[in-house]
């Protein structure tokens, strides 16, 4: 009887908490089964519980679209060639070591990941607490608690000046990336300034979006985290004005609303709502990133 009780306690404990190791500079992964088909997924911290698949593994699993609304063509600068056909359904997904659950599953006719069959939200894993371990605990590390928008939400909200800015954590980006309206808000608040240096952000295979480097003012923080190596989205034309030899990206003026603050062609309507992706420039200085589900927060242990 004692052995049975001990086993039950261990099973209960494993269901409540899980550690996920992330080697230096690498990404976290999970083995998953989708309709009896084994797959490999990269884990992401930045979106709510869902699975996004490349087209080929979705075809292997013989996924079928949701009736009537399950297929759409989307135009967005984040997509290869600026557009893709997206299919959708609610599908049973079983990550290894976690509960099987039915979740939103999207498959795209353009490559979403080259290192895995797709991308799985960390919130799709079961357990009250998930701990991503990026390295050994550093002496003098501090704890940072970042409230999420709700138990099922991956994102957070920061107030910058008169703007509400959506903040997410992104292990797949070397830099912290801001869209144009978030950059405008941080600049107006005196937190950062632009410098004459540009680069390309590569969120997905075949996508390269221009950005301008930002330099943080001394002591500037966002949600308590220091701003280290940030950049703001700009248009292709702006990148060429700053640096005539700037490498061309894949965006166009027509579909790049994350790079504008005001859309002249839409009679003064503003670009997309402000967002910030906190990248590896900040997260690599943390030894752990924990999803506290009951506490509706991310908890980071970092040394800056």
N, C-alpha and C positions, 0 to 999 in steps of 0.2 A: 504493500500500500504506500509506504514512504517513497519508493522508487517511482510509483505512478504519480504521486503528488509532485515530486521533484521535476519529472518530465513535463507535467502540465504547467508548472511555474516557468520552466525554461521556454516552453512554447509561447506562453503568454507574454513573457518578456521580449522574445524575439519579434512578436507581432507589434509590440509597442515602440520598439526602437531598432534602428539599423544603421550600421556604419558603411560608408561607401568610400573606398580609397581612390584618390585622384593623384597619379604620379605627377612630378613636377613638369609643368608645361603641357600636360596631356589633358584629355577630356574624360569625364566619367561615362561609363557604358552600362547597359543592362541587357541580358538575354531575355527575350520575350517570346511568347507563343501567341500567334494570331490565327484563330481558326485552325488549330493543329499544325500550323506551319512555323517552325522556329526561325527567329530573326534576331538581329543585333541592332540595338538602338542606342544612339547617343542621348545622354540625359541632359536636359536643359532646365535652368532655374527660372526662365523668364516668361513662361506662359502657363495658363491654367491647365488642369488635367486633360490631356489629349495626346494622340499619337499622330505624327505627320510622316507619311511614307513616300519613298520614291515609287515610281510607277511599277517597276518590275516586281518587287516583293508583293505589292498589292495584287498584281496579276497572279503570282504564285499562290496566294491565299484565296484567289477567286472571289475577291470582295465585290459586293454588289452595291450600287448607289442607292441612297435613300430615295423613295418614290417622289417624283415631281421636282423636288427642290435639291436633289443630291448632286447636281452637276452645274457648274458655272464657269464662265470665262472671266478671269480677273486681270485687270490692268493695274500694275503697281511697279514702281522703280525697284523694289526689293526683289522682284522676280527676274529670272534670266530672260533676256530679250524684252523685258517690260511687261510680259503677260504670260499667263498659263491657264490651262484648263484644270480646275480643281473638282475633285469628286469627294463625296462625304457620306458617312453613315455612322450609326452607333454599333460598335463591334466589341465582342468580348476579347479582352487582352489580358494575358497572364504573364507578368514579369516574374522571372525566377526568384523564389523566396518571398513573394508577395501575393496577396489575394488577387484572384481573377476578378475583373470588373468590366462592365460594359461602359465604354467611353467614346467620346467623339473621335473619329478616325478620319483623317483626310489623306488622300493620295493625289499627287500632282504630276502632270505630264512633263515637267522639267526637273532636273536633278535638284534635290534638296540637301542631300548629304553624299559625299564620296567616301567617307570613312565608316559608314554604317548603312543599314537598310532604311533608316529613318531617324526621327528625333522624338523622344518621349519626354513629356513633362515630368519633372520630379514629383509633382503633386499627384501623378497617377500611381505612385507607389503607396502601399499601405503602411500603417504605423503612425503613432502619435508624434514620433520624433525621428527625423532622418538627418544623419550627420555626414557631411562631405568632408573628408580629411585630406587636406592639401599638403600637409607636412607635419613635422614634429612641433609640439607646443613650444612657442618662443618665450624665453624669460621676459617678463615685463609686458606681455600681451594684454590688451584691454578687451573687454566684452562690449559689443555694440548690439543693441536690440532695435530692430527696424520693424515697426508695426506694418502688417500687410492689410490690404483693403477688406479682408474677410477670410474665413477659414478656407474657402475654396479658391482664393485669389493668390496668384504669384506676385502681383505688383504691389507697389507702395505709392503713397502720395506725399509730396513735399510742397510746402508753400514757399514760393520764391517771389518776393515783392507782391504783386497783385495776381500772380499766376499760380494755378494748381498744376504741378508737374508730376507726371506718372514716372515712377522709377522702377527699374527691374535690374536683376543681376544677370550678367552674361559672361560665362566662362569661355565662350567661343570668340570673343573680341579682344584683341591685344590692348585697345584703347577704350576709354570711356567715351561713348558717342552720344551727342545731343542732336536733336533735330533743331531746325532754325528757330522755332519759337521758344524752345527751352534755352538755346544759346542767347537769344535776345533778352530773356528774363534774367539769366545769370549775369550778363554784361550790365544790364540796367541796375542790378543790385550791387554792382561793384565787386563781384566775386571772381570774375575772370576777364581777360582781355584777349583780343585777337592778335596773332602774329602772322607775318607774311611767309607762312609755310603751309603747304598743302599735301594731301595724301589721298589714298583710296581705302575705303572700308569695304570688306568682302564678306558680307553676311551669309551668302550662299554661293555654291559653285556657279561660275559664269557671271557673277554680279560684282561690279566694282563701282562704288559710289564716292564721289569726291567729297572731301572735308577740308576744313581749315583748322590749323592747330590753335589751341587756346593755352594761355598761361594763367595759372591761378594766382590771385592775390594772397599775400601771406596770411595764413590762418583760415583760408576759405574752406568751408566744409559743406557737404550736402547730406542731410540726414545724419549728421555727426561724423561722416566719413570724409577725410581730406580729399581734395580734388588734385590728382597727381598728373595724369597724362591724358588730357581731355581734348576733344575735337568736335567741331560743329559742322553739320551737313551744309553744303553749299551746292550751287548749280555748276554745271560744266562751264558755263560762260564766266562765272565768278572765279573758278579755279584758274582759267586761262588768263584772266585779268591780273590775278595775284602772281602767277608764274607762267610765263609764255611757254615754257617747256614742260608744263604739267602733263602727265600722262592722261590720256582720255579715259573716262569711265564708261559705264554702260547706260547711264540715265539720259533722259531727254527733258527738255524744258516742259513738255506737256504733261509728263507723268511723275514729276519729282516734287510733290507737294511738301515732303519733309524738309526740303531745302529752301523753302520760301516762307516769309512771314506774312505776306499779303499777296493774294492772287488778283492781279490787275484785270485779267480776263473775266473774273467772276464778280465784277463790280465791288471790289474792296473786301470780299470775303477773305478771311485769313487762312493760312495753310493748316496742316494737321495740328491737333492739340499737342502741347509740349510733352516731350518724353526724353528720358535719359536712360541709357544702358550703361550700368557700371561694369567696366571690363576688367581684364586681368592685371592692368596697371595697378589697380586697387586690390583686387581679390587675391593676387599672388602674395600679398603681404599678410594674408590671413591663414592661420593653421586649420581652422574649421569654419564651415558654413552649415548651420543647422536650421532645418525647417521645423519649427515648433507649431504643430498643427492646432492643438487646443489653445495655445497662447496667441494664435493668429499673427505670427511674427517670424522673421528671419533673425537668427542669433549668430553673430560673427565674433570670432576671437582673432584679433589682428594686432600687429605691432607696426606702427608707422613712424 
